[in-house]
Protein backbone atom coordinates (compact mmCIF):
# COMPACT_ATOMS: atom_id res chain seq x y z
CA UNK A 1 0.00 0.00 0.00
CA UNK A 2 1.49 3.35 -0.99
CA UNK A 3 0.91 6.35 1.23
CA UNK A 4 -0.19 9.24 -0.98
CA UNK A 5 -1.24 11.87 1.57
CA UNK A 6 -0.89 12.64 5.24
CA UNK A 7 -3.27 14.80 7.28
CA UNK A 8 -1.73 16.47 10.31
CA UNK A 9 -2.65 19.19 12.73
CA UNK A 10 -0.95 22.56 12.69
CA UNK A 11 1.65 21.81 15.35
CA UNK A 12 4.95 23.62 14.94
CA UNK A 13 6.71 20.26 14.69
CA UNK A 14 4.74 19.58 11.47
CA UNK A 15 4.23 22.96 9.77
CA UNK A 16 5.29 26.58 9.67
CA UNK A 17 1.72 27.68 8.90
CA UNK A 18 0.66 28.98 12.32
CA UNK A 19 2.57 30.84 14.97
CA UNK A 20 0.55 32.23 17.86
CA UNK A 21 -2.58 33.86 16.51
CA UNK A 22 -1.04 34.94 13.19
CA UNK A 23 -2.23 32.75 10.32
CA UNK A 24 -0.26 32.31 7.14
CA UNK A 25 0.11 29.84 4.31
CA UNK A 26 2.51 26.95 4.77
CA UNK A 27 5.77 27.58 2.90
CA UNK A 28 6.57 23.94 2.14
CA UNK A 29 10.05 24.50 3.57
CA UNK A 30 9.36 22.92 6.95
CA UNK A 31 11.39 19.77 7.66
CA UNK A 32 8.25 17.59 7.72
CA UNK A 33 7.09 18.99 4.35
CA UNK A 34 10.48 18.17 2.83
CA UNK A 35 10.34 14.68 4.35
CA UNK A 36 6.93 14.09 2.73
CA UNK A 37 8.00 15.56 -0.63
CA UNK A 38 10.80 13.06 -1.17
CA UNK A 39 8.51 10.00 -1.61
CA UNK A 40 5.80 12.23 -3.17
CA UNK A 41 3.41 12.28 -0.20
CA UNK A 42 0.99 15.22 -0.07
CA UNK A 43 1.05 16.88 3.35
CA UNK A 44 -2.38 18.29 4.15
CA UNK A 45 -3.19 20.38 7.19
CA UNK A 46 -6.35 20.03 9.25
CA UNK A 47 -8.35 23.25 9.57
CA UNK A 48 -7.40 25.13 12.76
CA UNK A 49 -9.81 24.83 15.67
CA UNK A 50 -11.52 21.71 14.22
CA UNK A 51 -10.68 18.88 16.66
CA UNK A 52 -13.10 16.41 15.06
CA UNK A 53 -11.07 16.43 11.85
CA UNK A 54 -8.13 14.74 13.43
CA UNK A 55 -9.65 13.49 16.68
CA UNK A 56 -8.82 9.86 15.98
CA UNK A 57 -5.17 10.71 15.36
CA UNK A 58 -5.06 12.93 18.44
CA UNK A 59 -6.60 10.15 20.54
CA UNK A 60 -4.04 7.62 19.27
CA UNK A 61 -1.17 10.04 19.92
CA UNK A 62 -2.55 10.60 23.42
CA UNK A 63 -2.51 6.86 24.02
CA UNK A 64 1.10 6.70 22.82
CA UNK A 65 1.93 9.51 25.26
CA UNK A 66 0.22 7.56 28.07
CA UNK A 67 2.39 4.53 27.26
CA UNK A 68 5.49 6.73 27.18
CA UNK A 69 4.76 8.27 30.56
CA UNK A 70 3.74 5.04 32.28
CA UNK A 71 6.99 3.18 31.58
CA UNK A 72 10.63 3.69 32.47
CA UNK A 73 12.69 3.13 29.34
CA UNK A 74 16.33 2.12 29.48
CA UNK A 75 17.12 3.49 26.02
CA UNK A 76 15.70 5.02 22.88
CA UNK A 77 15.63 1.54 21.37
CA UNK A 78 13.56 0.28 24.30
CA UNK A 79 11.09 3.15 23.77
CA UNK A 80 10.93 2.42 20.03
CA UNK A 81 10.30 -1.32 20.57
CA UNK A 82 7.53 -0.56 23.07
CA UNK A 83 5.79 1.91 20.75
CA UNK A 84 6.06 -0.49 17.79
CA UNK A 85 4.51 -3.27 19.91
CA UNK A 86 1.69 -0.92 20.92
CA UNK A 87 1.04 0.07 17.30
CA UNK A 88 0.92 -3.63 16.34
CA UNK A 89 -1.52 -4.24 19.19
CA UNK A 90 -3.75 -1.36 18.06
CA UNK A 91 -3.71 -2.43 14.41
CA UNK A 92 -4.00 -6.16 14.97
CA UNK A 93 -5.95 -6.80 18.15
CA UNK A 94 -7.89 -3.82 19.49
CA UNK A 95 -11.34 -3.16 18.03
CA UNK A 96 -11.64 0.22 16.32
CA UNK A 97 -14.83 2.20 15.80
CA UNK A 98 -14.27 3.03 12.12
CA UNK A 99 -14.06 -0.52 10.69
CA UNK A 100 -17.29 -1.55 12.45
CA UNK A 101 -15.72 -2.40 15.80
CA UNK A 102 -13.06 -4.71 14.38
CA UNK A 103 -9.27 -4.60 14.47
CA UNK A 104 -7.80 -2.68 11.54
CA UNK A 105 -5.89 -5.71 10.23
CA UNK A 106 -9.14 -7.68 9.90
CA UNK A 107 -10.73 -4.87 7.90
CA UNK A 108 -7.63 -4.68 5.70
CA UNK A 109 -7.70 -8.45 5.05
CA UNK A 110 -11.38 -8.28 4.11
CA UNK A 111 -10.67 -5.41 1.74
CA UNK A 112 -7.82 -7.41 0.18
CA UNK A 113 -10.11 -10.41 -0.27
CA UNK A 114 -12.84 -8.29 -1.94
CA UNK A 115 -10.56 -6.02 -4.03
CA UNK A 116 -7.05 -7.46 -4.28
CA UNK A 117 -5.96 -5.35 -7.25
CA UNK A 118 -4.66 -2.22 -5.47
CA UNK A 119 -2.54 -4.28 -3.05
CA UNK A 120 1.11 -4.97 -3.84
CA UNK A 121 1.38 -7.62 -1.15
CA UNK A 122 -0.99 -9.58 1.03
CA UNK A 123 -1.81 -8.10 4.46
C-alpha positions in Angstrom: 0.0 0.0 0.0 1.5 3.3 -1.0 0.9 6.4 1.2 -0.2 9.2 -1.0 -1.2 11.9 1.6 -0.9 12.6 5.2 -3.3 14.8 7.3 -1.7 16.5 10.3 -2.7 19.2 12.7 -1.0 22.6 12.7 1.6 21.8 15.3 5.0 23.6 14.9 6.7 20.3 14.7 4.7 19.6 11.5 4.2 23.0 9.8 5.3 26.6 9.7 1.7 27.7 8.9 0.7 29.0 12.3 2.6 30.8 15.0 0.6 32.2 17.9 -2.6 33.9 16.5 -1.0 34.9 13.2 -2.2 32.7 10.3 -0.3 32.3 7.1 0.1 29.8 4.3 2.5 26.9 4.8 5.8 27.6 2.9 6.6 23.9 2.1 10.0 24.5 3.6 9.4 22.9 6.9 11.4 19.8 7.7 8.2 17.6 7.7 7.1 19.0 4.4 10.5 18.2 2.8 10.3 14.7 4.4 6.9 14.1 2.7 8.0 15.6 -0.6 10.8 13.1 -1.2 8.5 10.0 -1.6 5.8 12.2 -3.2 3.4 12.3 -0.2 1.0 15.2 -0.1 1.1 16.9 3.4 -2.4 18.3 4.2 -3.2 20.4 7.2 -6.4 20.0 9.2 -8.3 23.3 9.6 -7.4 25.1 12.8 -9.8 24.8 15.7 -11.5 21.7 14.2 -10.7 18.9 16.7 -13.1 16.4 15.1 -11.1 16.4 11.8 -8.1 14.7 13.4 -9.7 13.5 16.7 -8.8 9.9 16.0 -5.2 10.7 15.4 -5.1 12.9 18.4 -6.6 10.2 20.5 -4.0 7.6 19.3 -1.2 10.0 19.9 -2.6 10.6 23.4 -2.5 6.9 24.0 1.1 6.7 22.8 1.9 9.5 25.3 0.2 7.6 28.1 2.4 4.5 27.3 5.5 6.7 27.2 4.8 8.3 30.6 3.7 5.0 32.3 7.0 3.2 31.6 10.6 3.7 32.5 12.7 3.1 29.3 16.3 2.1 29.5 17.1 3.5 26.0 15.7 5.0 22.9 15.6 1.5 21.4 13.6 0.3 24.3 11.1 3.1 23.8 10.9 2.4 20.0 10.3 -1.3 20.6 7.5 -0.6 23.1 5.8 1.9 20.8 6.1 -0.5 17.8 4.5 -3.3 19.9 1.7 -0.9 20.9 1.0 0.1 17.3 0.9 -3.6 16.3 -1.5 -4.2 19.2 -3.8 -1.4 18.1 -3.7 -2.4 14.4 -4.0 -6.2 15.0 -5.9 -6.8 18.2 -7.9 -3.8 19.5 -11.3 -3.2 18.0 -11.6 0.2 16.3 -14.8 2.2 15.8 -14.3 3.0 12.1 -14.1 -0.5 10.7 -17.3 -1.5 12.4 -15.7 -2.4 15.8 -13.1 -4.7 14.4 -9.3 -4.6 14.5 -7.8 -2.7 11.5 -5.9 -5.7 10.2 -9.1 -7.7 9.9 -10.7 -4.9 7.9 -7.6 -4.7 5.7 -7.7 -8.4 5.1 -11.4 -8.3 4.1 -10.7 -5.4 1.7 -7.8 -7.4 0.2 -10.1 -10.4 -0.3 -12.8 -8.3 -1.9 -10.6 -6.0 -4.0 -7.0 -7.5 -4.3 -6.0 -5.4 -7.2 -4.7 -2.2 -5.5 -2.5 -4.3 -3.0 1.1 -5.0 -3.8 1.4 -7.6 -1.1 -1.0 -9.6 1.0 -1.8 -8.1 4.5 
